[in-house]
Amino acid sequence: MGKYPELHGQRVLITGAASGIGKATLERFAAEGARVAALDRDSQALSVLTHEIPSALTLTADVSVPEEVQSVFSRIDQAWGGLDILIANAGISLRHSLLDITVAEWQQVLAVNLTGVFLCAQQALKRMVAAHSGRILLTASTNGYRGHAFYADYNASKAGVILLAKTIAVEYAPHVLANAVCPGYVLTPMQKREYTAEMLQQVNANLPLKRHAEPSEVASLFAFLASDDARYITGQCVTIDGGETI
Ligand SMILES: NC(=O)c1ccc[n+]([C@@H]2O[C@H](COP(=O)([O-])OP(=O)(O)OC[C@H]3O[C@@H](n4cnc5c(N)ncnc54)[C@H](O)[C@@H]3O)[C@@H](O)[C@H]2O)c1
């Protein structure tokens, strides 16, 4: 039995579910007894996931392509007839100084991290508004409200995600609740790609809790925000950062 019995049987779509935070969140919701769908553009990683969680619906798509997002939601309609919880989590980042950012890189980061979240949220909302119920959870970042050098495109995209969550919350209350989760440093494949062992150590030394978050700790926050215990929380940017921003 999971920690939140009300999540049992809930229909949950998680994007970017083949790796890192998304994968840990998929595992957590599956353990809670929810019906889970994993969207990712990495079809190979998704097929590995099928072995780990055979009950998961796996959907290969790029969140920044409207037709692909639409066809994923058609498949969800066929399989489940609706959606209770969206966790729009797929994201990319590039470490580069502002003067080096090409227009193509800028557009790519915005397309995945902001437009991709919008496209998934819009499709989910159509179904949730009709059902008079739903939870929309978006993965933003502490980068969305604090200047981090070398991530101008990423920071701007995450600031957009925070305001998107707040706008959904105010526009679709009281039936649909929407929140942004803002992790600080999380030890995932994304983070390991961009930080050397030395850089990771340096970050840890400066964090009040002296370590990165585990992906499962962010998954726990998603589970809480999807649960009945969080029924009076909406429009928030909920930070989980080991004290980074204090
Ligand atoms: N790792 C951190 O420190 C950290 C901190 C704050 C926020 N975040 C955010 O958390 C989310 C997950 O990051 P992570 O660290 O788990 O990264 P990750 O690279 O381990 O996983 C991201 C997943 O998203 C998928 N993806 C990327 N672009 C996609 C697209 N266009 N369409 C569909 N799938 C796509 C990838 O294939 C991958 O499986 C991201 O939005 C990231 O910005 C991460």
The ligand as a Gaussian input file, in Angstrom:
#p B3LYP/6-31G(d) Opt

LIG

0 1
 N       18.810000      17.849000     -12.337000
 C       18.641000      19.018000     -11.740000
 O       19.484000      19.463000     -10.971000
 C       17.392000      19.822000     -11.994000
 C       17.146000      20.933000     -11.179000
 C       16.003000      21.688000     -11.377000
 C       15.121000      21.336000     -12.373000
 N       15.370000      20.254000     -13.159000
 C       14.388000      19.945000     -14.193000
 O       13.878000      18.646000     -13.973000
 C       13.430000      18.095000     -15.203000
 C       14.035000      16.721000     -15.372000
 O       15.439000      16.855000     -15.401000
 P       16.443000      15.661000     -15.087000
 O       17.549000      16.250000     -14.317000
 O       15.706000      14.498000     -14.557000
 O       17.001000      15.412000     -16.580000
 P       17.310000      14.091000     -17.414000
 O       18.097000      14.563000     -18.603000
 O       17.867000      13.026000     -16.553000
 O       15.854000      13.642000     -17.903000
 C       15.098000      14.413000     -18.795000
 C       14.254000      13.489000     -19.669000
 O       13.475000      14.334000     -20.544000
 C       13.519000      13.771000     -21.851000
 N       13.316000      14.841000     -22.836000
 C       14.161000      15.860000     -23.130000
 N       13.656000      16.617000     -24.113000
 C       12.466000      16.046000     -24.468000
 C       11.470000      16.356000     -25.422000
 N       11.618000      17.388000     -26.270000
 N       10.368000      15.584000     -25.505000
 C       10.227000      14.504000     -24.688000
 N       11.145000      14.153000     -23.761000
 C       12.239000      14.923000     -23.659000
 C       14.898000      13.147000     -21.967000
 O       14.941000      12.168000     -23.001000
 C       15.085000      12.568000     -20.571000
 O       14.594000      11.237000     -20.497000
 C       13.848000      19.092000     -16.286000
 O       12.743000      19.908000     -16.612000
 C       14.923000      19.900000     -15.607000
 O       15.049000      21.174000     -16.158000
 C       16.482000      19.484000     -12.991000

